[in-house]
Amino acid sequence: MLPTMRPQANSLLKRTAIALVVLAPLALGACAETVGAGAGAYAGNQFGKGKGKWATTAAGALLGGGAGGYLGSSFDRAN
């Protein structure tokens, strides 16, 4: 059984993790991936409850980042 955390600390941890997932590609200079990850996290956050909401947010960020990276690279090849 996992130890329980105070609700404030748990919420801060989740927000920090989401911020890192969204901002990490920006630090690497990948604008399209950052926008995709942000949009995906926002869309994923609209679904689920409890731990499921956290999972759908993370999945949305990963899928959005991947889609943004794909679209960004296709735009780069076109130019």
DABELCOR-V714189 format. One record per residue. N is the residue number from 1. RES is the residue in one letter. OMEGA is omega in radians with two decimals (999 if undefined). Layout:
n res omega
N RES OMEGA
N RES OMEGA
This chain:
n res omega
1 M -3.12
2 L 3.08
3 P 3.14
4 T 3.12
5 M 3.03
6 R -3.12
7 P -3.13
8 Q -3.14
9 A 3.12
10 N 3.13
11 S 3.12
12 L 3.12
13 L 3.13
14 K 3.14
15 R 3.12
16 T 3.13
17 A 3.12
18 I 3.12
19 A 3.12
20 L 3.12
21 V -3.10
22 V -3.04
23 L -3.13
24 A 3.10
25 P 3.11
26 L 3.12
27 A 3.12
28 L 3.08
29 G -3.10
30 A -3.04
31 C -3.10
32 A 3.11
33 E 3.14
34 T 3.12
35 V 3.12
36 G 3.13
37 A 3.11
38 G 3.13
39 A 3.12
40 G 3.10
41 A 3.11
42 Y -3.14
43 A -3.14
44 G -3.13
45 N 3.14
46 Q -3.07
47 F 3.05
48 G 3.10
49 K 3.10
50 G 3.14
51 K 3.09
52 G 3.11
53 K 3.10
54 W -3.12
55 A 3.14
56 T 3.08
57 T 3.13
58 A 3.12
59 A 3.10
60 G 3.12
61 A 3.13
62 L 3.14
63 L 3.11
64 G 3.09
65 G 3.09
66 G 3.11
67 A 3.10
68 G 3.10
69 G 3.12
70 Y 3.14
71 L 3.13
72 G -3.14
73 S 3.10
74 S 3.06
75 F 3.13
76 D 3.11
77 R -3.13
78 A 3.14
79 N 999
